[in-house]
Amino acid sequence: MEQITREQMEKLEHLKSYLKELHSAAVAFSSGVDSTFLLKAAADTLGDKVIAVTAKSCSFPKRELDEAIVFCKREGIRHYVCESEELNIEGFAQNPKTRCYLCKKELFEKIRIIADENQMEHIVEGSNLDDNGDYRPGLLAVEELGIKSPLRECRFTKADIRALSKYLKLPTWEKQSFACLSSRFVYGETITEEKLGMVDKAEQLLLDMGFHQVRVRIHGRMARIEIDSKEFEKLIKAETRGKIIEKFKDYGFSYITMDLMGYRTGSMNETLDL
């Protein structure tokens, strides 16, 4: 992380060349590590021919929306917030294996309207090369709708993005990875606004307590906490456990557990027969 490699700098230059050829773009912006890096590169390359679009919904924590607004104001980037309530999408709340596809399709169709209104020629999103190794049906919607994925096209890994984000002095270079709160549900378990709120409050509590990378997976009324294994010792201290148990029960959980395998992306996909 301390030094940028020649290969990473070449990727950055390749990305700028790729973006320049697009002439104008609407960036799907979640304020996460990847989309922040992509938006910064696009703004630096295309100037006022870039807009950022952030979706507001009950599966997107307010802290993430606030960070998106602050970043765009700081960078002088035109920013649009659109309502994209996933629970209103037919079939989404039942949490099928295609949930992410349903969400992304609806989201990018809304971004397309905003892009057209602002005469943006393309829509770009921030998936990277590492995303190719997991079950991500949302990428099918990206392909079907002709959305560009510059970071994947230019062969960026998550490590590349973090290193170059630090080089560019972006506040997100060491930010925890995030996925929408709906990804905390077991496939087939109904997603409700109440349970999304439970997960949101539970994860915010852990972040406020100083845990860096967290997931609170929900199984009915049971919370399964995933954190980095390096932080296990901190979590099992009596005072810490006591506070977590008290608060989680206030949020509506009946059982509170810690996953001994620790944090990992897409752990709900482990039950799928793909």
N, C-alpha and C positions, 0 to 999 in steps of 0.2 A: 504493500500500500504506500510505502514511503517514496518509491520511485516509479515513474511511468516508463514502461518498456517501449522500445521502438515499434514493436508490433501494435501496441495499443494506440500510439500516436498515429500510426498509419491507418488504423481502423477509424479514428476520429476524423482524419482527413477524407477518408472514403465516405464516411457518413455525411460530411458537409457537401461533398460532391453529389452524392445521391439526393440530398434534400434540395440542393440548388436546381437540379433538373426537374423537380416537381413544380417549381415556380411559385406555388402558394399551397398552404395546407392548414387544415383544422386538426389539432392534436387532441386526441382523447386523453384528458389529463385528470389523474386521480390523486396527484401530489405524492405518489409513491416514488421509490428510487428510480425505476426505469422511465416512467413517463415524465418525471422532472428533468432527468438528463436529456431525454429526447426533445422536450419542449425548449430547453435552454439551447441545445444545438440548432434547432429549427429557427428560433428567434435570432440567434447570432448570425445565421446564414441568410434568412429570408426577411428579416426585419419586420415591417408592418404587414407583410404578406402572410402572416401567421396569426391564428387565433387559437385559444385554448377553450375546450368545452369539458365541463365537469358535470356528471350526473348526480342529482340529489335524490336520495331514497332512504328508507329506514334500515337498509342493509349497509349503508355507508356512514360511518361515524362522523359526528359533527366536527371532531378535531381534525379529520382529514379534509373536510370541506373548508374549514377555516384556514388550514395551511395552504390549500390551493389558492384561496383568495389572496392571502398575504403574499405568496410568491409572485403571483401575476402582477399585483400592484407594485411590488418592489422592482420587478423587471420591466414594467411598462408594457405588458402584454395584454391585448384585448381578451377578456375572459367572459365566457357565457356559462351560466348554470342552468341546466335543464332538469325538469322533473322527469324522473324515470322510475316510477314505482313498480318494482318487479312483481309485487304481490298481486298487481292488477293484470298481469299477463296470464292468459288462459293456460292452466296446467302447471305453472311455476310453483305455486304454493305446495303442490303435492310432492315436490322435490324429486323429480325423475332423474335418471342418469343424464338426460339431455338438458338439465336445468341451466347450465352455463350457456349453452347454445341459444336457448330461448331468451335469456337476458341480453346477451351480446347482440343478437339480431335486432331486438327492439331498441337497444341503446344506439347502435350505429345507424339505424334508420332515422332516429331523432337527430343525431349529429349531422347526418346528411342534409336534413332540412336547414339546419343552422349554417352549415358550410355553403350550401347553395345561396342562401340569403346574403351571405358575405362574399360571394364570388370566389370561394376557395376551391381550387381545382381538385384537391385530393384530401382524403382523411388518412391520418396515420395513427398507429397505436404502438404501445411500448413493449410488446412481448420480445423476449430475447432467446438466444440459442438454447439456453438451459430449459426453456419451456417445452421444447420438442420431446423431452424425455418423460413427460407425465401425461396422464389422461386429461386433455383440455379440449372438450367439445366446443368451447367458445371460439377456438381458432378456425373451426369449420365455417362459422358465421363470418369471420374475418375474410376468409377465402371467397365465400359465396358473394359477398357484397363488394368485393374489389377493394377492400381496405388495405393500405400499405403497412408493412411491418419493417421499417428501416433497420432496426437493431438486429433482427434476425437475418435480414438480407445482407447486412454488413458484418455478420458473424460475431456479434458481441455476446460475451458471456456475462453473468452477473458480476463476476470478479472484475472484468474489464470496466463495467459501468460504475462500480463503486470506486475503483481506482481513479478513473477519469473524472468522476463527480468530485472527488477530493481535490484533484488537480484544478478543476474549474471553480473550486470553493463553493460548491453547492451544499446546502444544509442537510441534504438527504444522503450524503455519501455513506453514513453509518446508520441510517434509519432502519428500523426493523422491517422485514418483509411483511407485506399485508395482502390479504385477499378479502373479498366481500364477506360479510358476516354469514351469508347463506351457506358458505362452504363449511361452516361448523356443524351442520346437521347431517345425520345419517341419511343416506339416500332412502327415500320412501317415507321419512318422518315429515309430517306437515310443518311447513314454515309459517310462523305467525309473527305479527308485529311484537306481541308480548315476549316471545322467546328470543327474538332478535335483540330486544331491549335488555333482556337478562344477560345475554352473551356480551353485548356492548359494555354494560356496566361492569361485568366481571373482568373483562380484559383491560378496561380502563383502570380498574383497581390495581391489577398486577403491574401495569405500566407505571402507575403513580407510586407503587411500592419499590420501584427501581429494577424490576425484571425487564430484560431487554427484548428478547424474542419470545412471544407468548401466543398460545392459542387456547381458547376454552371451547372444547368440543361438547356439544349437547346431545345427550341420549335420554329423551324423555325429560325427567326432572333430575337427571344426574349430570354433573359437570366433570369432564375429563380434562385436566390441566396438562398442557404440553409446554415445557420450558426447556431451554438449553440445559444439558446434563451438568454443565459447570455450575449451574445455579441451584441444583438439587438441595445441597446442604443448607442454603439460605432459606429455601421454602419450608423445609421440615423442622426448622426451629419452632419451639413451642409458641412463642409470642406471634410469629408470622402465621403459623397455621391457625391459631386462635382467631386472629383478625380476619383471615380469609374465610374461615368457616362461618363466622358471625355474619359477615357481609354477604356471602353467597346465599346463605339461608334467607337473609332479608330480600335478596333479589328474586327468590322463588325456587332455588335449588333445594332438593331434599338430601342428595348425596353429593359429596365432593371428593374427587379422586385425583391422584397424580399418575400420569402415564410414565412408567419406568423406561420406556423407549425414548422419551424426550421429544423435543420439537422436531417435526419434519413436515415438509410441504405435502399436501394432498393425502394426509393419512386416512381420510374417509374413502379414498379410492382403493385402499387395500382390501376392501370387501368385495370389490367388483370382479366379475369374471369376464375379462376383456379378451 
